[in-house]
Amino acid sequence: MPYKNLLIKYWGYSSFRPLQEEIIQSVMDGRDTLALMPTGGGKSICFHIPGLAKEGVCLVVTPLIALMKDQVENLKKKGIKAAAIYSGMHPQEIGLVIDNCIYGDTKFLYVSPERLSLNDFREALREMKINLIAVDEAHCISQWGYDFRPPYLKIADIRPFFPKVPILALTATATPEVVDDIQDKLHFSRRNILSKSFERKNLSYSVLKTEDKNSRLLRILRNIKGSGIIYVRNRRKTKETGEFLRHNQISADHYHAGLSNEERNSKQVSWLKGTSRVMVSTNAFGMGIDKSNVRFVIHLDIPDSIEAYFQEAGRAGRDENMAYAVMLYSDSDVLNLKKNLQNAYPSIDTIKAIYHGLGNYFQLAVGSGRELVFEFDINHFCSQYDFKPVIVYNALKFLEKESYLSFQESSDSVSRIYFPSGKEELYRFQIEKPKYDRFIKTLLRSYSGLFNDFVKINEKELGRRMNIPEENVVKALRLLNRMGILAYIEGSNKPTITYLQERIDKKNLHISRETYQDRKESAMRRVQAVIDFVVNDRHCRSQQLLAYFGEKNTKRCGICDVCKERNKIDVNDFEFNVILEQIKPLLQKKPHSLLQLIEKLPKINEEKMIMVIRWLRDNDKIEEDENMLSWKKQFRINF
């Protein structure tokens, strides 16, 4: 297969992973393709190889700006021309990217789905020779998916521009309902699903109930060797847990989106190299991280969905050696899920009030603001307008989903400069304004390509080279920017809000039913599914997860917490399930003594029935009161 030459040349691999080759061939044959591959399955190569093999530009749609930037940087390091357009970029930057896609040799263009709804971008897109449309995180297009984003529905609108160009949709988490919806929403010419089983034979899932998580955590970390990730729900807890582990002589660091770009990069590199053994993080950590030898992923809080849990747990054991996914929970955690869900869906009136408050906070007139970027201090805003930070955060997510604005918790941007004037005009300026000559020459000596594209710079390093304070470098760059000699974009790691369209009056703000009510009902079902998974210690954890994603009639994994307990009793799977199916309805209806059960079920081996009952009682499925056995009610939330 000729594509292997590209794989060897750019990635250094001699062979493809399972399913990659079939997906690539399907796309190369011009077929719309939905690829279902679990986390760590190597999805990006499935569009990188066809994008390189075909003439033209591969358009990649993804909602994750951080992942977008990482992939572009990684491609550039391999000598592959790639670029991204995302909210907050300078108009000149966007113009250069588009020109290089139309007239240059750019091979990959990454954009957010919101960008596809802008008329000026659509017009530019028509001028490009697009060879493939790759849709990452494709579950976002489905209202039944766990992260539905209405802008994804705009992807199908551009298909008529490129009638012969195939679409490749990729996701690691999709239920059968979502699989059908993705293909419908993307206007697949015919059904075409290539999927790899979600089963992870080397990954042991355990869900353990405990009221003392810290003690249990230490026992786990002392029993499992190697590096891993611990997921918690909030930023404060990342720091507290990291400090607790270090206090107990376990090498650990913490990570969340509120840290500076420099801090996060440093922590990430330290963990990747193994200098830090454990990374305690919010779900901001892990996406796009390439570390195959993660031995454990531990959840100290229950995730909001099976999809999120499966994706995060799946970061363990990508090298196919034994790994562990452990969730620790208490009854209060289950109750907190309801509270978290309520906070995640502020009322429509509250969302409108927050949108109105933002416009006033930024002193933005109705009808203005499109593409403007503002640094945003959420705590200061909340104190000014008497909102709770968690409510504002979730309201921003809805405003983002409806494409009113874009919210970045950390802008992650590095300072960049570009000389739009050209070499001759710059030379004349240096002659006319000799006091800037040394400064400009230092810029040109320090960085190449300044006349072709925006180039990342470091003001502190420039100050050191010119023996002047960093603030003087910034002042000079700002002045040259105002004079039109160069374009200067200052870096920042502060949270930002970008208005994707003009500010409107709050009475005209529309939050669609699909975005709000349907999503809320779907979220309730997902939360209940997580609770069912957490409390269900009768069935193999792997089988439960696989069934959620539509894989039926699978075998017990033999290595999860449920299977390990089941392995202790001398009853095979078939016998256990037969006995369970007959005992459970009787005990759900009314309490029975052991003798009554034996009398009512004479065909069941008495010794094996006693073993099953003992197992059910030890695992908190049956309760006993004065020798009467009854089935414990499963924990359910009434929303």
Secondary structure, 3 states (H helix, E strand, C coil): CCHHHHHHHHHCCCCCCCCHHHHHHHHHCCCCEEEECCCCCCCCHHHHHHHHHCCCEEEEECCCHHHHHHHHHHHHHCCCCEEEECCCCCHHHHHHHHHHHHCCCCCEEEECHHHHHCHHHHHHHHCCCEEEEEECCHHHHCCCCCCCCHHHHHHHHHHHHCCCCCEEEEECCCCHHHHHHHHHHCCCCCCCEEECCCCCCCEEEEEEECCCHHHHHHHHHHHCCCEEEEECCCHHHHHHHHHHHHHCCCCEEEECCCCCHHHHHHHHHHHHHCCCCEEEECCCCCCCCCCCCEEEEEECCCCCCHHHHHHHHCCCCCCCCCEEEEEEECHHHHHHHHHHHHHHCCCHHHHHHHHHHHHHHCCCCCCCCCCCEEECCHHHHHHHHCCCHHHHHHHHHHHHHCCCEEEECCCCECCEEECCCCHHHHHHHHHHCHHHHHHHHHHHHHCCCCCCCCEECCHHHHHHHHCCCHHHHHHHHHHHHHCCCCEEECCECCCEEEECCCCCCHHHCCCCCCCCHHHHHHHHHHHHHHHHHHHCCCCCHHHHHHHHCCCCCCCCCCCCHHHHHHCCCCCCHHHHHHHHHHHHHHHHHCCECHHHHHHHCCCCCHHHHHHHHHHHHHCCCEEEECCEEEECCCCCCCC
